[in-house]
Amino acid sequence: MDAWFNALLDWIAAHPIAAGIAVFAIALSDSLIILGTIVPALPLLFAVGVLIGLGELSGPYAVVSAALGAFVGDATSFWAGRRWGAQMRRMWPFSRFPQLLIRGEVMFRRNAVKSIFVARFVGAIRPFVPAVAGMLHMPLRRYAPASALAAVAWALIFLAPGWMLGQAYDAVAAVAGRLSIVLGLLLVALAAVWALVLYSYRWFADHADSLSTRLLAWSHAHPVLGRYSIGLLDPMRRESPSLVVLAISLIALGCVCFFFIGTVINHGEPLSIDLAVYGLMHGLRNPLADGPLSAIASLGDAQVLVPATAAVMAYLVWRRRWLAIGHWVAAIGFGLALTALLGAVVDIPKPPLVVRGFGFPSITVTFTTITFGFFAVMVARGMPGRDRIWPYMVAGVVVVLVGFARIYLGAHWLSDVVGGSLLGGMWVLVLGIAYRSRAYRPLWVKPLAWMFYGVFIAAALWHVPRAAGPLLARFDGPAASVDIGRQVWWAGDWRTLPGRRNEFDDAHRWPLDVQVAGPLAPLQTRLISAGWRVQPQAGWQAALSLLDNDENGADQPVLPATVDTRAEALLMLREGPQPGQRYALRLWATPIRLQPGDEPVWIGSAQTLEHRKLLGLIGLWRPLPEAQPPLQALIDASQGLDQELAPHPETGLPVLRLRTLPTP
């Protein structure tokens, strides 16, 4: 699939005119009945949008091709429904999976014209609603305008994200390329847990009765073990189906949990996937992601979870719901005790930056899973059937956010987070079954939900600003220093430093054409006197100003860039030779220390930046390929310091070396 996918994109880039046929075919396949559930149109159209933004493909041409393909595909499905009508229900796969047509029919009967438009954006029913419209003999004069409008809107909306990314790629990827990858991985993780919870819930909801029947038959056939399961199957209790679902989920999750824990314990060291994920995340560290993810990681701290738990406990005490209190206390207390016991018994080497307090399984992830998971078990019972999924969905999203953030920071291995979530989920199911089988009165959901989530948000707003910084500093350890003689470095060892920035895309592997030995203050003073100025590192607050159309380019910040996952130690700017241009000097710390004197060495890049508006919405300072003018401006401004210009063996480009302290 990957080879086919990449080959298709390469073909589109090489044949921009004929590519319209491919775009038409993608949209057509996504719209055809049955085939539309198989073709991965969304990632393909996103990639096509990127090619549009990069200038490889005409935007209007691609939009027309996609809209026309979607319209023809829907029309084909409409014709199939009109041609075969009710006979389609007896055809495969609808005879085997009748819900494929039933869902589309339910939506269509509510509002026929509206359903044609809405269904175009809902993947699960997109190929089937036009067929249902044909089956129910919707007039063509009503169907065609709604389908055409939906096809055009769909083409624009599905191509727009990739289109904007392609437009911004040269500017954004050059200064924060890792950020987009981190956000992409986080979205993938959130989408995975969202789909897992949603489709698991729907499957159990559709099969709860049949599962109950099978479990009842099994209980009668195995009277010894069956006496424990038969208590879940009281037909007079409306909770019996949900208890069966919880029980089967417990069995499945328990098997996975014990197998996973056994694998980690038997291995005795970090798994290969742990090392791979740790290396990936370490390579993706960047200043725009560090702050938000350290804040998210702090959401699992006791200072946030305990107040939310205590508030609900106080409410339950006031309402005299002792059964709920006892089970929640047991869930948290025994769950954390079991996790701590495993952490003490299982001796797995910790990630490099971890000294103490972190291990397998993650207590933070376990605590978060139990707190949100058992709260979902308590309140879901009192909610309508359709809404019961939301507490579980919120629990899954919060656990994924906290776990992902801690893996990103290097606080845990992947197996620590997975083990903590599995163990917490299994314990939640154990206590959930015990609570649901004894609780006959549902809780009043609204005040509990407002209290729990409200106190959680309030505690997070109070705690996170205080905890995020220290947590980030804890896992931002310095690199090991390398001692080199001062004269040895000046004479030739400067060539051992990289000649280009280590980026994923060759287009953004800027030449590192500046090396500075000694403290930066003397160089900074000379540059300021020559008209340069220091820009503090731009965080998210400054980055959001890029969306302000009222600000001109001179007031908008230059986004940070990274070398070896670290942002610039110094960023200086001065006005360029043309309006809308400026020179920039970026300097990053290196592990090299020059002896004697323990002087630091800095590596950097001199650039010309140009301010551009992307789609008329986002203003960005974009690096230009010309390096000689800003490098010459730096040479002129640093007169009086020891300096030398020589080509780097890796790039063949000139590198300026500066010494900010006089030679002894």
ABEGO torsion letter per residue (X at the ends): XAAAAAAAAAAAAABAAAAAAAAAAAAAAAABBGAAAABBAAAAAAAAAAAAAAGABBAAAAAAAAAAAAAAAAAAAAAAAAAAEAAAAABOAAAABAAAAAAAAAAAAABAAAAAAAAAABAAAAAAAAAAAAAAGBBAAAAAAAAAAAAAAAAAAAAAAAAAAAAAAAAAAAAAAAAAAAAAAAAAAAAAAAAAAAAAAAAAAAAAAAAAAAAAAAAAABAAAAAAAAAAABAABAAAAAAAAAAAAAAAAAAAAAAAAAAAAAAGBBBAAAAAAAAAAAAABBAAAAAAAAAAAAAABAAAAAAAAAAAAAAAAAAGBAAAAAAAAAAAAAAAAAAAAAAAABBBBBBAABABGBBOBBAAAAAAAAAAAAAAAAAAAABBAAAAAAAAAAAAAAAAAAAAAAAAAGABBAAAAAAAAAAAAAAAAAAAAAAAAABABBBBAAAAAAAAAAAAAAAAAAAAAAAAAAAAAAABBBBBBBBBBAAAAAAAAAAABBABBBBABAAABBBBABBBBEBAAAAAAAAAAAGBBBBBBBBAAAAAAAABAABBAAABBBBBBBBGGBBBABBBBBBBABBGBBBBBBBBBBABBBOBGGBBBBBBBBBBBBBBBBGGABBBBBBBABAAAAAAAAAAAABGBBBBBBBBAAAGBBBBBBBABBBX
